[in-house]
Amino acid sequence: MPEENQKPLTYSQLVEYTEKLLIPQLEEKLVNEREFNEFKDKMYRDVDSLITKVDKLIQENKIRNYQEKKEKEFFAILVKSLKEHSILSQEELEQIARLEIF
């Protein structure tokens, strides 16, 4: 590359500079088609793997929520029955209420 005191590059000098210096520097930073395809394939595999894991977590969460809902319904029936038949004292019923399960 010319210094500030020198004249600008001619077209042929620019081509020579580009071929000798610029293109090799760019080639170090670029990937070829095979490398790009390998990278792309790895990214797709990684995304597919994440989607599979997220799907499993969503299903597990739905099942857990369903089970928790059923458990709450069961304990609500149980506590109501215990209260109606005077099996639990008022203090015990208040302790259950403070747990905020239902």
GITABEL-V121215 format. One record per backbone hydrogen bond with DSSP energy under -1.0 kcal/mol. CO is the residue of the C=O (numbers start at 1). NH is the residue of the N-H. If there is no record, write none. Layout:
# GITABEL-V121215
[[CO | NH] [CO | NH]]
This chain:
# GITABEL-V121215
[[10 | 14] [11 | 15] [12 | 16] [13 | 17] [14 | 18] [15 | 19] [16 | 20] [17 | 21] [17 | 22] [18 | 23] [21 | 25] [22 | 26] [23 | 27] [24 | 28] [26 | 30] [32 | 36] [33 | 37] [34 | 38] [35 | 39] [36 | 40] [37 | 41] [38 | 42] [39 | 43] [40 | 44] [41 | 45] [42 | 46] [43 | 47] [44 | 48] [45 | 49] [46 | 50] [47 | 51] [48 | 52] [49 | 53] [50 | 54] [51 | 55] [52 | 56] [53 | 57] [54 | 58] [55 | 59] [56 | 60] [57 | 61] [58 | 62] [59 | 63] [60 | 64] [61 | 65] [62 | 66] [63 | 67] [64 | 68] [65 | 69] [66 | 70] [67 | 71] [68 | 72] [69 | 73] [70 | 74] [71 | 75] [72 | 76] [73 | 77] [74 | 78] [75 | 79] [76 | 80] [77 | 81] [78 | 82] [79 | 83] [80 | 84] [81 | 85] [82 | 87] [82 | 88] [83 | 86] [89 | 93] [90 | 94] [91 | 95] [92 | 96] [93 | 97] [94 | 98] [95 | 99] [97 | 100]]
